[in-house]
Each structure stands twice: as C-alpha cells, then as structure tokens.
Amino acid sequence: MEDKLLEKKLKDFKKIVKEFIQFRKSSIEEVHKLRVSCRELCSLLSIDDFFYYRLKKVMKLSNKIRDIDVFYEFYLDSLPKKYIRKLNLQTIINSTDKVRNKKIDKLYLYLESLVIPNNLEFISKKPIAFFASKGRLTLLNQEELHKYRIYIKKILYNEKNSFPINKVRVNTLKQIKDILGSINDNSNGLKRLSSYEIEGKLFKEIELFTHKENAKLFKVFIKFNGDKLV
C-alpha cells in the first residue's frame, strides 16, 4: 500500500510539472497545486534522497510567488473596504506583478531542467524531532510561531502517511496548521504593504486591524492546540 501511495504521488507530480511547463501555467491555483504536490512527495522521502532536495528547491523558488498570491487573494481581500478604497491598488498591483513574473520565469527554468526519476524509495514514517521553543509561543514571536507551523506540518504529513489514518488527529492538525497559516499570511501581508508608499495614518489603521485579527486567530490556536498534540 505504501509503495502504491508513493507511485501515485510521483505520477501526479510528473503530470503537474509537465502541464505547468507545457501550458505555461502561472495562476494562483496552479502554483498552489504544484507546491502541495511537492510537499506530499517530500513527506514520503528520506532527506538523504537526492530528489528530496530537488523538490525543496521547487518549494524555495515558489515561496515568494505564493507569498504574493496570498497577499492578493487573502490579505487584501480581508481588509475592510474603507481601507481598500484609500489604497492605490493599481500601483501596488503593477509593481507586485513585475516581481511575480520574474519569479515565475525562474521557476519555469528550473522545472524545465528538472529530471524526475521513475522510482523512489518510500520512507514509511519520518522521525520528527520534538519542537523546542526558545520561549512561550506568542504573537510577538512570529519566528517561533512559524517554526511551530512547520513542525505541525511535518506531523500532519506523517499522520497522512500512516495506516490506518487517524482522521480526528489529522483534522485537528490541519486546523492548527491553517490557523497558524492565516496568522503568518496576515503578518507577511502587512509587511509587504509597508513596502509601498502608504499614507502614515492609513497604514497605522490597517496595522491595528491586522494585529486584532491575528489576536483573534491566536486565541483559536490556543484552544485547538492544547497540550494533546506535542
């Protein structure tokens, strides 16, 4: 069953990459689909596998693209209309699109040179080091929260690769991952917005709004996380 799972994920990845290059795909959905496929394959491979690092390279090249997409699709859309109306959206979009297009071109180049093997060795369950925070997880320590999110992702994919699957645990881990992802997206969105010429008072209002939204999300995270998962 394990070998069949890896075989399927590898086949899916090949198809996604082939179509991504052939049809010059670049939409938010297609980039996300490529990244998910990479993560799923990585979760099944040993870090000693040469192809593991090829997949990580795809992730690295697409990180900034995804950050921009999240900024467009989620962060800006989450802002109240009274703030959106005051922003020079066209200038923001034009500037950001230039950066995204350059990143997409680099991703195409790498994918075109990527040699995908026909077979890979399955690692049934990766050992995961216990998460050791340098301090209590708080909204003020975004770096530690991000590390914890990565930790949760690793556990989640381990659980998804287990047989039988504990659906309750998987669902709880997914909710924690999504909550932390939203906090991270909001923080990155605010940071990106600060790189544009935004009127001081307006930016302060948006900053306060974002911090309040993250505070709400963090309370939900504490409720879901508890001490039963780590």
RODOMAR-722245 format. One record per residue (C-alpha): residue number from 1; residue in one letter; x, y, z. Coordinates in Angstrom, 2 decimals, padded with zeros to 5 digits. Example, Ala and Ser with C-alpha at 12.3 -4.5 7.8 and 13.67 -1.06 7.14 Angstrom:
     i   aa        c1        c2        c3
     1    a    012.30   -004.50    007.80
     2    s    013.67   -001.06    007.14
***
This chain:
     i   aa        c1        c2        c3
     1    m    000.00    000.00    000.00
     2    e    002.84    002.38    000.89
     3    d    004.59    001.79   -002.44
     4    k    001.33    002.40   -004.28
     5    l    000.91    005.71   -002.46
     6    l    004.38    006.88   -003.46
     7    e    003.86    005.67   -007.02
     8    k    000.64    007.66   -007.27
     9    k    002.14    010.85   -005.77
    10    l    005.14    010.63   -008.11
    11    k    002.87    010.12   -011.11
    12    d    000.72    013.10   -010.05
    13    f    003.80    015.28   -009.63
    14    k    005.13    014.39   -013.09
    15    k    001.79    015.28   -014.66
    16    i    001.55    018.58   -012.78
    17    v    005.09    019.61   -013.75
    18    k    004.63    018.61   -017.39
    19    e    001.41    020.61   -017.74
    20    f    002.82    023.54   -015.76
    21    i    005.68    023.88   -018.25
    22    q    003.80    022.94   -021.41
    23    f    000.91    025.35   -020.87
    24    r    002.99    027.99   -019.05
    25    k    000.66    027.82   -016.10
    26    s    001.01    030.55   -013.53
    27    s   -002.34    031.00   -011.79
    28    i   -002.67    031.12   -008.01
    29    e   -004.41    027.73   -008.05
    30    e   -001.78    026.06   -010.26
    31    v    001.17    027.32   -008.21
    32    h   -000.55    026.12   -005.05
    33    k   -001.24    022.74   -006.66
    34    l    002.44    022.37   -007.60
    35    r    003.54    023.23   -004.07
    36    v    001.13    020.79   -002.44
    37    s    002.35    018.01   -004.72
    38    c    005.96    018.82   -003.74
    39    r    005.16    018.71   -000.03
    40    e    003.31    015.41   -000.35
    41    l    006.26    013.80   -002.15
    42    c    008.77    015.23    000.33
    43    s    006.81    013.72    003.21
    44    l    007.32    010.27    001.69
    45    l    011.06    010.58    001.06
    46    s    014.16    010.40    003.19
    47    i    016.10    013.66    003.50
    48    d    019.05    011.63    002.19
    49    d    017.26    011.04   -001.11
    50    f    018.79    013.22   -003.86
    51    f    015.33    014.05   -005.22
    52    y    014.18    015.37   -001.84
    53    y    016.43    018.40   -002.29
    54    r    015.23    018.90   -005.87
    55    l    011.71    019.16   -004.50
    56    k    012.81    021.57   -001.78
    57    k    014.34    023.73   -004.50
    58    v    010.96    023.91   -006.25
    59    m    009.41    024.98   -002.95
    60    k    012.07    027.62   -002.40
    61    l    011.65    029.08   -005.89
    62    s    007.87    029.24   -005.46
    63    n    007.83    030.64   -001.91
    64    k    007.84    034.31   -002.96
    65    i    005.27    033.61   -005.67
    66    r    002.94    032.09   -003.11
    67    d    003.55    035.00   -000.71
    68    i    002.46    037.43   -003.43
    69    d   -000.59    035.29   -004.26
    70    v   -001.64    035.17   -000.62
    71    f   -001.19    038.94   -000.42
    72    y   -003.60    039.37   -003.35
    73    e   -006.07    036.58   -002.71
    74    f   -006.37    036.65    001.06
    75    y   -004.76    039.60    002.79
    76    l   -006.04    042.48    000.64
    77    d   -009.47    040.84    000.43
    78    s   -009.59    040.57    004.22
    79    l   -009.20    044.33    004.69
    80    p   -012.34    046.43    005.25
    81    k   -013.49    048.27    002.12
    82    k   -012.95    051.63    003.80
    83    y   -009.19    050.90    003.73
    84    i   -009.17    049.36    000.27
    85    r   -010.76    052.48   -001.23
    86    k   -007.91    054.62    000.10
    87    l   -005.14    052.41   -001.28
    88    n   -003.60    052.98   -004.70
    89    l   -004.33    049.40   -005.74
    90    q   -003.29    049.76   -009.37
    91    t    000.21    050.91   -008.42
    92    i    000.52    048.07   -005.90
    93    i   -000.70    045.50   -008.43
    94    n    001.58    046.71   -011.25
    95    s    004.66    046.71   -009.04
    96    t    003.92    043.32   -007.48
    97    d    003.08    041.69   -010.81
    98    k    006.54    042.57   -012.16
    99    v    008.18    040.78   -009.25
   100    r    005.85    037.77   -009.59
   101    n    006.51    037.40   -013.33
   102    k    010.28    037.32   -012.74
   103    k    009.85    034.65   -010.05
   104    i    007.61    032.59   -012.32
   105    d    010.21    032.70   -015.12
   106    k    012.88    031.37   -012.73
   107    l    010.53    028.59   -011.65
   108    y    009.90    027.61   -015.29
   109    l    013.63    027.42   -015.97
   110    y    014.22    025.12   -013.03
   111    l    011.27    022.85   -013.79
   112    e    012.40    022.53   -017.41
   113    s    015.79    021.26   -016.23
   114    l    014.35    019.02   -013.51
   115    v    014.95    015.30   -014.06
   116    i    012.17    013.36   -012.35
   117    p    013.07    009.75   -011.53
   118    n    010.80    006.83   -012.41
   119    n    011.14    005.26   -008.99
   120    l    011.69    006.47   -005.44
   121    e    012.20    004.75   -002.11
   122    f    009.33    005.07    000.36
   123    i    010.03    006.10    003.98
   124    s    007.00    004.92    005.94
   125    k    007.25    007.39    008.81
   126    k    009.87    010.04    009.29
   127    p    011.30    010.59    012.76
   128    i    010.46    014.14    013.86
   129    a    012.48    015.93    016.48
   130    f    010.42    017.33    019.34
   131    f    009.71    021.02    018.96
   132    a    011.82    023.01    021.40
   133    s    010.70    026.61    021.58
   134    k    013.12    029.26    022.82
   135    g    010.23    030.74    024.74
   136    r    006.48    030.67    025.12
   137    l    004.66    030.82    021.79
   138    t    003.21    034.32    021.43
   139    l    002.07    036.63    018.64
   140    l    005.10    038.80    019.34
   141    n    007.43    035.95    018.39
   142    q    006.49    035.34    014.75
   143    e    009.70    033.42    014.08
   144    e    008.88    030.78    016.71
   145    l    005.26    030.58    015.56
   146    h    006.46    029.95    012.01
   147    k    008.80    027.20    013.20
   148    y    005.95    025.61    015.12
   149    r    003.76    025.73    012.00
   150    i    006.45    023.87    010.04
   151    y    006.65    021.35    012.89
   152    i    002.88    020.82    012.78
   153    k    003.05    020.36    009.01
   154    k    005.63    017.59    009.40
   155    i    003.48    015.79    011.95
   156    l    000.42    016.23    009.74
   157    y    002.05    014.65    006.70
   158    n    003.41    011.84    008.87
   159    e   -000.12    011.14    010.05
   160    k   -001.45    011.24    006.49
   161    n    001.13    008.61    005.51
   162    s    000.18    006.31    008.40
   163    f   -002.04    003.27    008.03
   164    p   -004.72    003.34    009.24
   165    i   -005.15    007.11    009.26
   166    n   -006.35    008.76    012.45
   167    k   -008.84    011.13    010.81
   168    v   -009.64    013.04    014.01
   169    r   -005.98    013.78    014.67
   170    v   -005.37    014.70    011.03
   171    n   -008.32    017.10    011.07
   172    t   -007.13    018.76    014.30
   173    l   -003.59    019.15    012.97
   174    k   -004.94    020.61    009.73
   175    q   -006.98    023.19    011.63
   176    i   -003.95    024.21    013.69
   177    k   -001.85    024.45    010.50
   178    d   -004.49    026.60    008.80
   179    i   -004.86    028.95    011.77
   180    l   -001.11    029.48    012.03
   181    g   -001.00    029.87    008.26
   182    s   -003.55    032.69    008.42
   183    i   -001.55    034.45    011.14
   184    n    001.58    034.11    009.03
   185    d   -000.21    035.33    005.89
   186    n   -001.54    038.40    007.71
   187    s    001.90    039.27    009.07
   188    n    003.54    038.83    005.67
   189    g    000.75    040.79    004.00
   190    l    001.22    043.72    006.35
   191    k    004.98    043.60    005.82
   192    r    004.54    043.65    002.04
   193    l    002.03    046.51    002.27
   194    s    004.55    048.52    004.30
   195    s    006.97    048.39    001.35
   196    y    004.63    050.62   -000.66
   197    e    004.08    054.32   -000.18
   198    i    001.04    054.21    002.11
   199    e   -000.16    057.31    003.96
   200    g    001.02    057.05    007.58
   201    k   -002.36    057.28    009.32
   202    l   -003.94    054.80    006.92
   203    f   -001.13    052.28    007.41
   204    k   -001.44    052.57    011.20
   205    e   -005.15    051.81    010.98
   206    i   -004.53    048.78    008.76
   207    e   -001.74    047.64    011.07
   208    l   -004.06    047.84    014.09
   209    f   -006.78    045.94    012.22
   210    t   -004.31    043.19    011.23
   211    h   -002.98    042.82    014.78
   212    k   -006.54    042.49    016.13
   213    e   -007.37    039.81    013.54
   214    n   -004.23    037.89    014.45
   215    a   -005.07    038.15    018.16
   216    k   -008.44    036.51    017.44
   217    l   -006.77    033.75    015.44
   218    f   -004.19    033.17    018.16
   219    k   -006.93    032.60    020.74
   220    v   -008.44    029.94    018.47
   221    f   -004.99    028.39    018.03
   222    i   -004.54    028.08    021.81
   223    k   -007.96    026.42    022.07
   224    f   -007.24    023.87    019.34
   225    n   -003.61    023.19    020.16
   226    g   -003.84    022.47    023.90
   227    d   -001.21    020.02    025.08
   228    k   -002.50    016.87    023.44
   229    l   -000.61    017.05    020.17
   230    v    003.00    017.85    021.06
***
